């Protein structure tokens, strides 16, 4: 059962990768990379159970946090075109 | 099943690496590099190198993506077409790769009990480190005591790299584009 779940996750990861490569807009790519990150942490959890080492779950939790921080940084960059204070408060970032 | 996961992850990593080469939109390249790191981290977990996977996810997917985005604020969005193909670079890279693959032929097979890594100093670390260093975790003893100078050098390298990154990116705003903060705006 876990093997089937792992295969399904791989397929989902491949489809998200296609979207990340093809684009066409910035938001497609952000969402695709975020989805790949989510699939990664699910994959770690599933592999943990597949190899009978469920203690990998803690690592999956840390991955979730890293993924969240990365997505926040990316969306902040797209909105403000700067990672520190916004360079232009009125206009949205253009890419 | 594990082998199938390995092969599938490696294929997807190859696809994203090739896309990084082909795409001209630098934002897309930064995003794809992040996804490459995430898949590499998954591969490390599948290969049972959990600590390496941790580092890859934190540094490769987390910090590197943020640093690349910080660098993107300083450059245009599109890569300039260079026009010429660096054939010599391709030859050097392929040659180096072939040499490295040739070097792996001499390595002991995976899990070989007679490999030098299992017969050299590892036994002493496992048996005597608790008495010699006094720490329950063998890895900590090796990193902080037996290879203390090595760790000091690594820390120096990372510290220097951090200073270099801060010098290039100018954290806290670029000089000349600084404005007084508006209402509701917080400085990091």
HADDOCK unambig.tbl for C-alpha pairs under 7 A between the chains (distance, minus, plus):
assign (segid A and resid 3 and name CA) (segid B and resid 1 and name CA) 6.81 0.50 0.50
assign (segid A and resid 14 and name CA) (segid B and resid 12 and name CA) 6.72 0.50 0.50
assign (segid A and resid 20 and name CA) (segid B and resid 32 and name CA) 6.83 0.50 0.50
assign (segid A and resid 21 and name CA) (segid B and resid 19 and name CA) 6.42 0.50 0.50
assign (segid A and resid 29 and name CA) (segid B and resid 28 and name CA) 6.77 0.50 0.50
assign (segid A and resid 29 and name CA) (segid B and resid 31 and name CA) 6.87 0.50 0.50
assign (segid A and resid 33 and name CA) (segid B and resid 31 and name CA) 6.53 0.50 0.50
assign (segid A and resid 33 and name CA) (segid B and resid 35 and name CA) 5.71 0.50 0.50
assign (segid A and resid 36 and name CA) (segid B and resid 35 and name CA) 6.54 0.50 0.50
assign (segid A and resid 37 and name CA) (segid B and resid 38 and name CA) 6.30 0.50 0.50
assign (segid A and resid 40 and name CA) (segid B and resid 38 and name CA) 6.59 0.50 0.50
assign (segid A and resid 40 and name CA) (segid B and resid 39 and name CA) 6.83 0.50 0.50
assign (segid A and resid 40 and name CA) (segid B and resid 42 and name CA) 6.08 0.50 0.50
assign (segid A and resid 44 and name CA) (segid B and resid 42 and name CA) 6.45 0.50 0.50
assign (segid A and resid 44 and name CA) (segid B and resid 45 and name CA) 6.72 0.50 0.50
assign (segid A and resid 47 and name CA) (segid B and resid 46 and name CA) 6.71 0.50 0.50
assign (segid A and resid 66 and name CA) (segid B and resid 58 and name CA) 6.54 0.50 0.50
assign (segid A and resid 66 and name CA) (segid B and resid 62 and name CA) 6.04 0.50 0.50
assign (segid A and resid 70 and name CA) (segid B and resid 62 and name CA) 5.54 0.50 0.50
assign (segid A and resid 70 and name CA) (segid B and resid 66 and name CA) 6.87 0.50 0.50
assign (segid A and resid 73 and name CA) (segid B and resid 66 and name CA) 6.41 0.50 0.50
assign (segid A and resid 81 and name CA) (segid B and resid 73 and name CA) 6.32 0.50 0.50
assign (segid A and resid 82 and name CA) (segid B and resid 73 and name CA) 6.05 0.50 0.50
assign (segid A and resid 83 and name CA) (segid B and resid 70 and name CA) 6.32 0.50 0.50
assign (segid A and resid 84 and name CA) (segid B and resid 172 and name CA) 6.01 0.50 0.50
assign (segid A and resid 84 and name CA) (segid B and resid 173 and name CA) 6.66 0.50 0.50
assign (segid A and resid 84 and name CA) (segid B and resid 187 and name CA) 6.98 0.50 0.50
assign (segid A and resid 84 and name CA) (segid B and resid 188 and name CA) 6.12 0.50 0.50
assign (segid A and resid 85 and name CA) (segid B and resid 187 and name CA) 5.74 0.50 0.50
assign (segid A and resid 95 and name CA) (segid B and resid 77 and name CA) 6.44 0.50 0.50
